[in-house]
Each structure stands twice: as C-alpha cells, then as structure tokens.
Amino acid sequence: MKQTTNSILMIRPVAFRMNEQTAVNNYYQKVLDGLLPATVNAKAQQEFDVFVEKLRAVGVDVTVVDDKEGSDTPDSIFPNNWISFHENGDVALYPMFAENRRLERREDILDTLEDKGFIIDNIMDYTSAEEDGFFLEGTGSLLLDRENGKAYCALSPRADEELFIEFCEDFEFTPVIFEAFHTVNKERKLIYHTNVMMCIGETFAVVCADCIDDKKERKMVLESLKGDEKEVVLITEDQLNNFAGNMLEVKGTDDRRYLVMSDSAYKSLTKKQIAQLEEHVTILSSNLDTIEACGGGSARCMMAEIFLPRE
C-alpha cells in the first residue's frame, strides 16, 4: 500500500466556532474574545480558501464540499475524524466522542466522490460503538503507516483500545499502542488525538517523544519507526503546542512530495528540523490561526486522504 495520496477531501465550514462539546478534552481550544461568531466563521473560511488554493496550486486534487447551513457542526472542517478512505475501496466510518460531531457524517459526500470517479466497494461502520460510549476518531486517533502495515494509536477518551484492535484486524494493520500526555495547568493529561503529536511520512516521522511518559512505550514507538527506516524528527512539547505534530505528507504534480502544515507549526521548527524535513519533502504552510485557536486542530485534521481506486 502506498503511504501518501494526491487526493484529499476538505469540508468548507459554515458555522465554525469553538465547540464546547469537544473542549472538555481538547485543551488547545480557545474562545476568541471580542469576535462575533460570524466573524470567527468568516476568518476560518478565509483561511480555508487560501489553504485550498495553495494545495491546488501545487497539484493536489482537493475535493471541497460545503458544510450544510443550519446544522450544528462547528468542527465539520476536520473530516479526517469521522471517515477514512482505503485503497481496496473500503470506507470506514468512525464513532465520535462529541454528539454534535456525529452530525458531520453525510452519505451525500460519498455520492460526490463517486460522481468524481472514485470507487467505493464497502463501508465499514464502527459508529454503533457510540451507544456504548466507545470512540475511535478516524485518522485523528489512528496514525497509519500503510507501507509497513502498522497503525499507531495514543489511547485517550477518544481512542478506545478494543475498537482500535478491531480496526487493525479488519484492515490488517499491526497495532502499536501507547499513551501520550501533555502538560495542562501543571498536570499531565492524555493527548486527545495521536495526530497532534505524530506524523508519518514515506521516509520520515515527526514525533513528540517527550509526550510518551512511559519509557518502555517511548522506546517501542521510536524503535518501530526506525526499524522501518524512517528518519525520526523529534519535536518538543512547545512545538507540539504550535501544532508541529499535526502535519500530513501529500503528493502534488508529478508525484512531488509535500509536507503540509500551518504557519504556526512551521515557525516553531528549528532550522535543523526544517533541513531534516527538506531532505525528504517540500514544505507547504498556510496561516490557520483562527482554525487552530477555536478548533484546536490544524492542517492535518482538515484533510481526509482519499486512497480509493478510480474508474
């Protein structure tokens, strides 16, 4: 299986704001004081549009679907949490922690992709786990090393171990399970999504190893990556707080490799880290300040990779 794709799905927001339902365990979210909701949404739309433009300019095939007016879906801009698309024609639908995020799942989006020539053979639906209070939020919770058949998961209230193992059995991935923490008000709290602290590219990985407090687990994760001949670029917790872990490698024109991140992530990197990454990829960054502040997610969360076969 290939690790990266040229095709991504992105959802343009219509009612973006800080989602109070996710803020209980996403400590990156903030209310922007003095800004009306309409202003916040307009700023997010502007950031979104510029971001899409930059991706398309380098040849990334971006399918943009507008969120639905009147739906209470403030986090719809982050589709990678509720859906994933796989090379064998499978689509996975995931159980979401926040009730209003469950409203983001839309069948018409699958119709849109089929209209574009993508082939969907089978839907793996894990959403019934919501009824029992178990969650696994897509490629936010799961970090897939497709080429090496491994799936990395930092357990959290939004990433259930048994569900993760079920996914790995269904999709034939070897599970790599650990816990990752960050400091919030001087307390170590579980990081809500794996893709905040880690990114896996074709030939490299970006990891905040300092988040993996258990030394055995930390060693296991790093050895797993290095054993697959990934160059590991370590980031600090401060860089993680600037969304430096929330990156995604995509393909542009002529299969050129790009590492996509926010401006804040890029600015937090050292010259040495940038040089390390540029040995592998061309860096593409965009200003996502409003989206990061209110949504508590960044560039990677906004892109759902499409690996589906095409007609």
N, C-alpha and C positions, 0 to 999 in steps of 0.2 A: 504493500500500500504506500502511496505517496504521502509525504508529510504536509505538503503545502498545496494550496489551490489558487487558481486565478479568479474564482467566482465567489462572491460573498453576497449575503442578504443583509440589508440595513433597513431599519424602520424609522421613518421621519416622525418626530413627536408632534402631537397637537396639544397636549396638556401636561407638559413636563414640569415637574416640581420636586421638592424633597418628599419622598414617600415615607410618611410616618410609620407605615407598617413594616418597612424594611430597616428603619433606623434603629430598631431595638438591638440588632446585632451587626449592623454595618456602621462602624464608628467613624467612617470617613465622610458621612453626610452632614451637611450644614444647611441651616436656613439663611439665605442671603438677606440680611436686614435692609429694610427700606425699599425693596424691589417688589413691585406688584407681580402677582402670578403671571399675568400676560407678558410682562417684561422679561421675566425669567424664561418663559417658553420661547419668546421671540429671540432671545440671546442664544438659547440652546439650538433653535432652528438654524440660526445663522452659522453657529459653529459646525453643526451637522452638514449644512450645504457646502461650506468651504472644504470640509473634510472629504466629502464625497467627490467633490471636484478634483481635489489633489490625487485621490486614488484613481479616478478615471483618467487623469492626465498621464499617468504612468502605465496605463493599460490594464488596470484591474477591472474586471467585469462586475460592476456593482448593480444588483437589483434593489431598487428603492421602493418600498411600499409605505404609503402613508398610514399612520395610526388612524383609528376611527374617531371621528368627532363624537363627543358626548360619552365616551367610555372613560371610566375612572382608571386609567392605565398610565400613571406618571412615569413608570420605568420601562415603557414599551421600547425605548431607544436601545435597550440591552437584550436583543432577541436570543443571544447565544445561551441564555439560561433556560429557555423552555424548549429549544429544538436543536437537533443536530442532524446533519445530512451525510450519508456514508456512500463509499464507492460502489457497494453492492446494490445500491438502490433502496437501502433501508433509510427510514426517517425515524428518529427517536423523539418522543415527547416526554417531558420531564415533570415530576411533581415539585411544585413551588411552595416555598415557605409562606409568603405573603398572599393573603386571599385575593387582593386586587391584582397581583401579578398573574394569577391563573386566568384572568380575563384576556391576557395578551395572546393566548393560544387561539389561532384562527385558521380554519380549514381553507379559507379563500387564498391564503398565502401559498399553500401547496398548489392550488389551481394556477396561480400566477406563475409559479416555477414550471409547472407542466406546460403552460402556454409558451414558455420560453424554450421548450425542448428538453427540459430535464426529465429524467425517467424516475418515477417513484414506484417501487415494486411492493414495498411492505412498510407498515407502520408499527413500530414497537412502542407501545403505550404504557408508560410506567406511572401515569398520573393517579391511578386509583390509590396509590400509597398515601396520597394527601389525606384521605379519610382516616387513616390510622396515625397520622401525624409524623410520617417519614418523608424526607425530602432528598432530592438529588438534582442540583440546579445546572444541568447541562454541562457545557464546557467551561462554565464558571467553576463547578465542583471537580470536573474531570479534566485532567490535562493529558491529552492523548499523544503518545509517541507512536504514530501509526506504523512507521517503517520497522520499528523494533517490537511492535505488538505489546506495548506496555501502557498502562493507564495509571497516572499518579493522582492521588486524592488526599487532600488535607481534610480530615474529618471535622465536622462542625455541626451546629444545629441545622445547617442547610445541606449537609452531605452525610447521609446515613451509610454506615459500613455495609450492612447487609444488602441494601439496594445497589451500592457500588459494586459489590461482588457479583450480584445478579447481572448487572450491566456487563461486567467483564466476561462472564460466562456466555451471555447472549452474543456478544460481539467479538469474542475470542481475544481478549486482552489479558495480559498478566497484571494483576493488581499490585500497586506499590502504595502502601497505606501508611500515613503518618499524621501527626498533629502539628499545626503551625500556630504560633502565637505572636501577638504584638502588644506593646505596652499602651494601655489606655488609662489615664489618670493613675499612673504608677502601679497598675495591676496588669498581669499578663492575661490577655483574653484571646480566645480562639479567633483566628482569621476566618472570616465567613466564606471566602472563596479561594480555592487553590490558585486561580489565575491572577490573583493580586500579588502573590509572592513568587511566581514562577512562570517562565515562558520556555517552550521547547521549539527550537527551530530544526532545520535539516541537519546542521552540523555543529550546533551550539545550544547551550541552555543558559538562561538568565535565572538565577536563584538567589533568594534571600535566605541563606543557610542559617543565619542568626535567629530566624523565626522558629526553626525546628529545635526546640529546647532540649529534647531528649537526644543525647549524643549518639546513641546507637541508631536511632532513626535518621539523624542527620547524616551519619556515615553511610547508611544504607542508600539513602537518596542520591548522595553525591557519587558513590561507587557505581550505582546503577547507571547514572548518566555518563560517567567517564568510561564505564565498561562498554557503552555503546558508541564510544569515540566522539562524544560531544565535547566541545570546548566549553567549560563551565565558566561563566562570567558571574562573579559574586557581587551582589548589591547589598547595601546596608539597610537597616530598618528606616532610616531617614529617607533614603532614596525610594524605598517601598511606599512610604507615606506620600511621595510625589508621583506615585503610580508607575515607577520604573519597572515593576514586575509585570505590569499589565500591557504587554506588547504582543504583537502577532506577526509572524512571517507570512507574507503573501507573494504571489507571482504576478509580475506585470508583463509588458510586451516582451516577446522573445524569451519568456521564462526567466526574466531578470528577477532576482530575489530582493525583496524589500522587507525591512523590519519597520512595522508601523507602530507609532507611539504618540503620546501627547507632547506638546511643547514642554509642559512641566516635567514630564519624565525625562525628556532629552536634556533639559537644562540641569537636572540633578546629577547627570552622569559625569564622571571624570573624563579627562582627555584619554587616559589609558583605557578605560572601559569602551569609549567610543571607538578608539583604534582597534580594540579587540573585536568589537562587533563588525566594524567595517572591513575586516578581513573576510567576512562571510557574506555580508549583505549591504545594500544601500539603505540608509536610514531615511524614513519619511515621517515627519512630525507635523502636528497641527494643533492649534490652540483649542483646548476643550475645557477651559477654566470653569465655565458655568456648569457644564455637564458633570465635571468631576466634583465640584463643590456640592451641588444639590443631589446628584445621583449617587455619589460615592463609587462611581465606576468610571472607566476610562476607555481608551481606544479599542483594546481587545474585546471588551464587553459589548461594544457596539457592532461587532462584525460576527455574523454567523457564517462560518465557512460552508460552501456548497461543494461537496465531493461527488454528488450524484452523477451517474452516467448521462450522456446526452444522445438524443436521437441522431 
